[in-house]
Amino acid sequence: MQNGWFRVLGSGHTSLTRTISSWNKFANLKDMLLIADDNIGGFFALNGGFLPFDIGRIFYLAPDALEWESLEMLY
């Protein structure tokens, strides 16, 4: 947690009780694994084939654009 701005799912922080499995079950994204979110409503996910490019890379879904953008980094 970065002063409440960035939350890593399953991090074990006492104030974050959400788990990776519960959020991914709720999101129901095939071949994409949610791994974090931010305070403005964005989501970070690992592309497991959901998008046909940059498989294995981290993507960000900004609440204003609503398009997955590659962060060009591995998990």
C-alpha positions as CSV (number, residue, x, y, z in Angstrom):
1,M,0.0,0.0,0.0
2,Q,1.4,3.4,-1.0
3,N,-0.3,5.7,1.5
4,G,-3.6,4.3,0.3
5,W,-3.1,5.2,-3.4
6,F,-1.9,1.8,-4.6
7,R,-3.2,-1.5,-3.2
8,V,-1.6,-4.9,-4.1
9,L,-4.2,-7.7,-3.9
10,G,-3.2,-10.4,-1.5
11,S,-0.4,-8.3,0.0
12,G,-1.3,-9.4,3.6
13,H,-1.8,-5.9,4.9
14,T,-4.2,-5.9,7.8
15,S,-6.4,-3.2,6.4
16,L,-6.7,-5.0,3.0
17,T,-8.8,-8.1,3.4
18,R,-9.4,-8.6,-0.3
19,T,-7.7,-11.6,-1.9
20,I,-6.5,-12.2,-5.4
21,S,-8.8,-15.1,-5.9
22,S,-11.9,-13.3,-4.7
23,W,-11.4,-10.2,-6.9
24,N,-10.6,-12.3,-9.9
25,K,-13.7,-14.4,-9.4
26,F,-15.7,-11.2,-9.2
27,A,-14.1,-9.7,-12.3
28,N,-14.5,-12.8,-14.4
29,L,-11.7,-11.9,-16.8
30,K,-10.6,-14.8,-18.9
31,D,-6.8,-15.0,-19.2
32,M,-6.2,-11.8,-17.2
33,L,-5.3,-11.8,-13.5
34,L,-6.0,-8.7,-11.4
35,I,-3.1,-8.0,-9.2
36,A,-3.6,-4.4,-7.8
37,D,-5.8,-1.3,-7.9
38,D,-5.4,2.4,-7.2
39,N,-7.3,5.0,-5.4
40,I,-8.8,6.6,-8.5
41,G,-10.4,3.4,-9.8
42,G,-7.7,2.0,-12.0
43,F,-6.8,-1.7,-12.1
44,F,-3.5,-3.5,-12.7
45,A,-3.5,-7.0,-14.3
46,L,-1.3,-9.6,-15.6
47,N,-2.1,-10.5,-19.2
48,G,-2.3,-14.3,-19.6
49,G,-3.7,-14.1,-23.2
50,F,-6.7,-11.9,-22.7
51,L,-5.0,-9.4,-25.1
52,P,-3.2,-11.1,-28.0
53,F,0.0,-9.1,-27.5
54,D,2.5,-8.6,-24.6
55,I,1.5,-11.8,-22.9
56,G,3.0,-12.0,-19.4
57,R,3.2,-8.2,-19.1
58,I,1.4,-5.9,-16.7
59,F,-1.5,-3.8,-18.0
60,Y,-3.3,-0.8,-16.5
61,L,-7.0,0.0,-17.0
62,A,-7.5,3.7,-16.3
63,P,-11.0,4.7,-15.3
64,D,-11.1,7.6,-17.7
65,A,-9.9,5.8,-20.8
66,L,-11.3,2.3,-20.1
67,E,-8.7,0.7,-22.3
68,W,-5.9,-1.7,-21.2
69,E,-2.5,-0.1,-21.7
70,S,0.8,-2.0,-21.4
71,L,3.1,-0.8,-18.7
72,E,5.9,-2.7,-20.5
73,M,6.9,-4.6,-17.4
74,L,6.8,-8.1,-16.2
75,Y,5.3,-9.2,-12.9
